[in-house]
């Protein structure tokens, strides 16, 4: 790959990583809300309310922070490689 292509891909990955970090913070809040919901359900003997809280979070939701960091780091690495390439 030439320098311009590496820069374009690197910057795209950096922007995607930043967007994924926003999603990851929302996923962390959702996981915390899910855990709190499970604690509340154990304390009360009421009927389950159903809805979104009944489903356990998926693999992507649990690992969104790691994925965002990997994408961001890969993009930064490509940008650095492209900057030092002639």
N, C-alpha and C positions, 0 to 999 in steps of 0.2 A: 504494500500500500504506500501511496505517496503521502507527503506531509499534510496536505490539505484534507485528504480523506480521513487521516488519523485525527486531526483537529476536529473535524465535523462530527465524527463518531464519538470522540471523547467528550465534547461539549454536550452532545445529545444525551449521553449517558449521565453526565453530571446533572443536567436538568431533570432527567427521568428519576435519578436518585433523590433529588430534592423533593420532587413531587411524591415519590414513594415514602419519604420520611414523614410527610404530612399525613399520608394514609396510615403509616405505622403508628403515629401518635393517636389517631382516632381508633385504631385497632387495640392499642393498649387501654384506652378508656373503655372500649366495648368489653374487653376481657375482664377488667376490674368490675364493671357493672354486672357481668355474667357471674363472677365469683361472689359478689355481694348478693345477687339474686339467689344463688345456691345456699348461702348462709341463712338468708331470710326464710327460704323454703324449709330448711331443717328446723328452724325455731318455731314456725307456725304450722299448725295442722290443717290449715285451710285448703280449699280446693285450688289446684294449679290454674294459673291464669292463661297458660298456653302462649302462643305467639312466638316471637323471635328468641326469647330467653330459654325456651325448651331445647333448642338445638345447641349442641356443643360447638365451639368455634373450630373451624377447619385448620388445616396445616398452614395455608398461606397466611391466615389471620394471626396465628400464633408466631410465625416466623417473619412477619412483615418488616420488623426492624432490622433483622440480619440481612434480609434480601436488599433492603434500601441501602444499607451500609456497603454491601458488596458492589452494588451497581454504581454507587457514588465513588468508591475507591477505584473501581476499574476505569471509570471515566476520567478521573484525575490522573491515573497512571498513563492512560493513552494520551492525554493532553501533554503531560511532561515528556513522554517519549517523542511526541510530535514536535515539541519545542526544541529539543536537542538534536533532532534529525535535520540533515541538510538537504 
